[in-house]
Amino acid sequence: MGRVEVCGFPAYFLRRAVAAVYFAGVDIAKKQHEVCIVNADGEQVLSMPVTNSVAGAERLLRAIHGQIGPDPGLVTFCMEATGHYWLAFYSFLTERGYTVHVVNPIQSDAARDLYIRKNKTDRKDAYILADLLRMNKTQPTSMASEPVLRLQTLSRTRFAFVDQVSNLKQRVLGILDRIFPEYPQCFSDVFIKASRELLKTFSTPEELAEVDLSELAEFLTAHSRGRLGAERARQVQSYARSTFGISIAVDAFALELKLLLDQIEFIENQISAIEQAIEEAMAELAAMNQSTDLPEGVYHVIETIPGIGRILAAAIIGETGDIGRFVSARKYVAFAGLDATVRESGQFAGTRNRMSKRGSPYLRRAIWLAAVNARRLNPELRSYYEAKRAQGKHANVATGAVARRLAHLIHAIWRDQRAFDPDFRWTPPGAEPNT
């Protein structure tokens, strides 16, 4: 592949980002990566495919040693964060002393617009990443510490399992809509313990209609710890006898209903196991930090913020890593993808800006859930939410504004390592402090 010219960028605008002499771009794939190495002038000096294995990576290093030299400081690497496939190659290179920059695929996609020809190949993508590094458009990346990586893995797994349970519950409700649409009126939540056990034991309206009323009342009393009884039993049986649900293939729907409820129970037990592991990982992280200024039972300073419990704190810590790498709260908000898009051109200034959603989806989800809690538990954020609603903002828009403010609060409290103070009020420089 010949040299690719950068449209509109004279050579004197190209800045050296690192002390390395050569810049390597790696187009990441599942089975085989493509590597392109250029010099300070953007000229290609090495291009080769690398299998995603120890043998392939060692072959690349032999080629680098033979053509460039064995000193890891001579070559700096840049790769996309493509799924999870980059992790093994990243670890291999960093363990051997190489500096590696990992970029968001959005950033490398935008870089392609700098080039005149719109051809896309793995070799071209590798070259673009190398040139992106050469033009000082990337930052070095470091892997999270083991406790942080553990929290990240556990929290992401928990989110995935919670989503599975949510999907299964929707399927259960879909079945009830067909065979017993009146059933949800009998309980505040279809998935409380008494309701689940009732559906697993009497899965069709016909069975509920025929069971002895006293037996049904005793069943509900036993599985609700005495909160439900004869009155609820009469309600359920009355609905069952006059249901508007279909009467064909009910046995098949009943079997599916039982299996889905079993799956929900199984995954919820797994979620409980994950939450126990998160508790242990948070305790380990607290022991490593050895902070003595936290309230009893609190493992991390952000847990003192109303709306952020142990589970959400673990997710936020796992996705954030070191808060020190965010020099400002605005950068942290942008990393979470909670920042608003800006649309301006000439005299035009957009007024309907949306959340960018370009950052970490897991961090954004954790802070969003914390914001939903905080708008109830934190008086200041509750007032802020209500003010946005009074302006005519949609509930989601108002919650997004709370999430952005909460991200600022997380950044400040974590950075300064000070517990949340509900009476704290920011004082502008030069003003008299509040007393």
KOLSEZA-815007 format. One record per residue (C-alpha): x, y, z; residue in three letters. Coordinates in steps of 0.1 Angstrom, whole numbers, plus 5000, padded with zeros to 4 digits. Example, Ala and Ser with C-alpha at 12.3 -4.5 7.8 and 13.67 -1.06 7.14 Angstrom:
<recs>
512349555078ala;513749895071ser;
</recs>
This chain:
<recs>
500050005000met;501550344990gly;501650655010arg;498250805017val;498151185017glu;496251375044val;493751615028cys;494351975039gly;497151895064phe;500552025054pro;503551845069ala;504352125093tyr;500952085110phe;501651715119leu;502851705155arg;504751425173arg;502551295201ala;505151065218val;508851015218ala;508550705196ala;510050715161val;507450475146tyr;503650455149phe;501750135146ala;498050105138gly;496249785146val;492849695129asp;491349455155ile;489349155144ala;488348825161lys;490748595143lys;493348805126gln;494449165131his;496049395105glu;499149595116val;500549895098cys;503650085110ile;504650425097val;507550665104asn;507351025115ala;506751135079asp;503750905075gly;505650655053glu;504750295057gln;507650085069val;505849755078leu;502449605071ser;501449255080met;498449045092pro;498748905127val;496748605139thr;495048655173asn;497348415191ser;500748405209val;502448275178ala;501048565157gly;501948825182ala;505448685185glu;505848685148arg;504949055147leu;507649135174leu;510248945154arg;509449155124ala;509649475144ile;512949375160his;514449285126gly;513249595107gln;513149865134ile;514849735166gly;514149555199pro;513649865220asp;509849895229pro;510250275231gly;510750295193leu;507150195185val;503850315199thr;500650125191phe;497150245184cys;494050025182met;490250045183glu;488249925213ala;486549675191thr;484349465214gly;486549255237his;488949135210tyr;491549405216trp;492149305253leu;494449015247ala;496649185221phe;496749495243tyr;497849295273ser;500549115252phe;502049445240leu;501949625274thr;503549335292glu;506449365268arg;506949735274gly;505049885245tyr;502850195249thr;499350135235val;496650395228his;493050265226val;490550475207val;486750475204asn;485650345170pro;483650665166ile;486950855167gln;488650645140ser;485450655119asp;485651035119ala;489351015110ala;488450845077arg;486851165065asp;490351325063leu;491151105034tyr;490051174998ile;489550814987arg;486550645004lys;487850295002asn;487650085034lys;489949785039thr;491649635070asp;495049765057arg;493650115052lys;492050115086asp;495350015102ala;497050295084tyr;494450545096ile;494950445132leu;498750475128ala;498350825112asp;495850925139leu;498550845165leu;501151035145arg;498951345144met;498651355182asn;494951275182lys;495050985208thr;495850935244gln;497750645261pro;495550385277thr;496050185308ser;494149875320met;492049905351ala;493349765383ser;492249405392glu;489649515418pro;488149775394val;488149525365leu;486449275388arg;483749535396leu;483349615360gln;482849255350thr;480449175378leu;478349485372ser;478049435335arg;477049075340thr;474449185365arg;473049435340phe;472849165314ala;471048925338phe;468649205349val;467749265312asp;467148895307gln;464748885337val;462949195323ser;462549025289asn;461248705305leu;458648895326lys;457349065294gln;456848725279arg;454948615310val;452648915307leu;452148845271gly;450948495279ile;448548625306leu;447148875281asp;446048585259arg;444848325284ile;443948535315phe;443948915308pro;442148995341glu;444848835363tyr;447149145367pro;444249325384gln;444449075413cys;447949175425phe;449849495428ser;452649315410asp;452248995390val;455748885401phe;455448895439ile;456048565456lys;452348475462ala;451448545426ser;454348355412arg;453648045433glu;449948065423leu;450748075386leu;453247785389lys;450647575407thr;447447675389phe;448647795355ser;445247815337thr;442048005346pro;440247675344glu;442347535373glu;441847845393leu;438047835387ala;437747475398glu;439947475429val;438247475463asp;437947835475leu;439147755510ser;442247565496glu;442947875474leu;442648105504ala;445047885525glu;447547875496phe;447648255493leu;447948295530thr;450848055532ala;452748225504his;452148585514ser;452948545551arg;449348605560gly;448948925540arg;446448775515leu;443548535522gly;439948465515ala;439048795500glu;441848785474arg;441048415467ala;437448505459arg;438648785436gln;441048555417val;438448285413gln;435748525402ser;438048665374tyr;439048305364ala;435448195360arg;434548485338ser;437848545320thr;437848685284phe;441048485276gly;441248235248ile;440347875254ser;442447705227ile;445947565232ala;445847675268val;447947375279asp;450847485257ala;450647845271phe;450447705306ala;453647495301leu;455447795287glu;454248005316leu;455647765342lys;459047735324leu;459348115321leu;458648155358leu;461347895366asp;463848075344gln;463048405362ile;463648245396glu;466848085384phe;468348405370ile;467248605400glu;469248365422asn;472248415400gln;471748795403ile;471848745441ser;475148555438ala;476548835416ile;475549095442glu;477248905469gln;480448895448ala;480049275443ile;479749325480glu;483049125486glu;484849315458ala;483749655472met;484949545506ala;488349445491glu;488649785473leu;487849965506ala;490549765524ala;493049865497met;492150235500asn;492150225538gln;490050535541ser;489050615577thr;486850915569asp;483850715556leu;480750645577pro;480450295590glu;479350045564gly;480350265535val;483050125512tyr;483450425488his;482850795491val;480350805463ile;478050585483glu;477350885506thr;475551055477ile;471751005481pro;470550765453gly;473850575450ile;473750245468gly;476349965469arg;475349805435ile;475250135415leu;478450255432ala;480149935421ala;479049995385ala;480150355385ile;483550265399ile;484049975375gly;483350185345glu;485150495357thr;488350345369gly;490550625381asp;488650955385ile;491951145382gly;492051085345arg;489151325341phe;490651675345val;487151825347ser;483551725355ala;482651815319arg;484951555305lys;483551295329tyr;479951385318val;481051345282ala;482751005290phe;479350895303ala;477651025272gly;475351245293leu;476451565275asp;474151745252ala;474851765214thr;475652105201val;474352215166arg;475552555154glu;476352685119ser;476653045109gly;473653225123gln;471852895132phe;471952775168ala;470052455176gly;467652475205thr;466552105206arg;469751945216asn;469751575226arg;471951365249met;474951255229ser;474950895242lys;478550865228arg;480250755260gly;480250445282ser;476650295280pro;477150115313tyr;478350425331leu;475450625316arg;472950355327arg;474350345363ala;474250725367ile;470750745351trp;469450485376leu;471150685404ala;469450995391ala;466050835392val;466750755429asn;468251095436ala;465351295423arg;463351135452arg;466051115479leu;468051435474asn;466051755482pro;468351975460glu;468051735430leu;464351685436arg;463852065434ser;465952075403tyr;463951795387tyr;460651965396glu;461852295382ala;462652125349lys;459251965348arg;457652305356ala;459352435325gln;457452185304gly;460351935301lys;459451565295his;460251345325ala;463151175307asn;464651515297val;464351635333ala;465951315346thr;468751355321gly;469451705335ala;469551545370val;471951275357ala;474351545344arg;474251735377arg;474751405395leu;477751325374ala;479251665384his;478651575420leu;480151235417ile;483351385401his;483751645428ala;483151415458ile;485351135444trp;488151375434arg;488151555467asp;487451235488gln;484951405509arg;481651265520ala;478451415507phe;477251705528asp;473551795523pro;474152145538asp;477152225515phe;476552525492arg;479052635466trp;480452985472thr;481853185443pro;485453305446pro;485753625465gly;482253595481ala;481753565518glu;481353195528pro;477953085541asn;477753055579thr;
</recs>
